């Protein structure tokens, strides 16, 4: 029997309303006891001064395998996740080939078992080939173990198609994750549309490109049901609409990324057109950023997701117009939110755990995750609230380096990641 005692940490678990100093006993991959003090014979790790919480879950990452392993692969992405404090990661379907059938899902799951680092949950495509014309096989994909369906990166342009998808979502109780963008508005835009984009000579993507799609799809969900999750919202208009729908009882939820919480369009100018500031949806105004922050604190936004989007350095080392959208986020999300929200007491530690662990687990029905209840799987993240480091992407586990947070000095870094009772990574 493998036994491990994690001793003297501040244990925070909102699923049980726990926030106190204590010990946790792990046996054979399970949490078997949570108590103020455990006096038993076992390997013991002293975690005084550290914060121990249920394993963190990222619901939006791109690990690029199969097909784009020069950007990232399932192993490098998993290592990046561990170093970022994540025990579970949802991987998106826009690979080559696209994950739009049970065989593709099995490939991801088999590789995840072979790598044996973090829990990898496949998100399969909503439409075959992500072409928005023919639905994938909801029932077969759910049976194979997908947690949601999404054509992430590609908006669902045809409302009649989405209407049918939502009806199937309702029947199979399977969430649909939506990337909201009206291409007729966004066109060839590369940053937020406004006075700054005009001054910089860059084509803009207006907030209305996102907001009109959010409003349309809220109306469709209201009339036809289904489970809708809005990916990476970026504007206060989108947030207002989603919050009102939630108050009205609609089965909808949303996520926000650290970069949309902490950066504005101004960083494009400040970093001298660095393509590490190019993402979709784009960074928007200070008013948008502040509204999203308040929405995360007050619960209108359900949780934080990274939208980890690695690219090879050569792909980003081009003119702004020609660079791909996206930045990496797994190895910086935790200290960014801790340093800018928890440390200045804008957000409680309990709310932090809720938006990184409990809420994603509950929303996507990940049984036994997002909690430290006894007799559940021992997925655990340990954070040192006083650990200070400067973001250095050259030292990342990810193959990619495309982050606008290079050089940020942050406090509150993960120091241990435990998956299934095994210490998969530590930096104590």
Secondary structure, DSSP 8 states (H G I E B T S, - for coil): --EEEEEEEEEEETTTTEEEEEEEEEETTEEEEEES----SSEEEE-TT-EEEE-EEEEEEE--TTT-TTT--HHHHHHHHHHTTEEEEEE-S-SSS---SHHHHHHHHHHHHHH-SSEEEEEE-SBGGG-SSSB--HHHHHHHT-SEEE-TTS----HHHHHHHHHHHHHHT-EEEE----HHHHTT--EE-SHHHHHHT--EE-THHHHHHHHHHHHHHHHH---EEE-S---HHHHHHHHHHHHTT-SEEEEE-HHHHH--THHHHHTTT-GGG--SS----HHHHHHHHHHHHHTSS-EE---EE---HHHHSS-GGGS-S----TTTHHHHHIIIIITTTSS-HHHHHIIIIIHHHHHTT-TT-S---TTEE--EEEEEEEEEEE--GGG-SSS----TTTT-EEEEEEEEEEETTEEEEE--
